Amino acid sequence: MERIVLSYFDNLFQTSQVVDDEKIIGALDRLVTDEMATSLNEDFFETEIKATLFDMHPSKSLGLDGFLPLLFQKYWDIVRKDISLAIKSFLYSRKMLKKINFTHVALIPKQSNPTEMHHFHPIILCNVVYKIASKVLTNRMKALMPKLISLN
């Protein structure tokens, strides 16, 4: 399995040509308007964090820490200040404790004798607080995606 994973990622991040990033960026139209940038940079509020948590399925996505979103949902009134503070701290400082920013990937074979990466089903185990923070950011960007990416 190690050979399959190493081969997959070695090939994934290789290129035959080195391209100057500035040339690529210079060739792109500026699609993110000032208004879009402002919406992405708005303050994060506890209501947004709570809504994100409660949008998560309560009994799926077991965290590496062994906790489910259900625990945080059920005891929101008790943990809300600490959870909100931890998430806001990360979102504003862009620094997260290693205990929170720690992920395991388990690869479950979909068939006997897997030989390629797509023969595995990845299971990602990460902390619920990390999941909430990433979903808050994702939700903000999701609203802008139809304006930035064409259907064809």
Secondary structure, DSSP 8 states (H G I E B T S, - for coil): -HHHHHHHHHHHT--SS---HHHHHHHS---S-HHHHHHHTS---HHHHHHHHHHS-TTSS--TTS--HHHHHHTHHHHHHHHHHHHHHHHHH----TTTS-EEEEEEESSSS--SGGGEEEEEEE-HHHHHHHHHHHHHHHTTHHHHS---
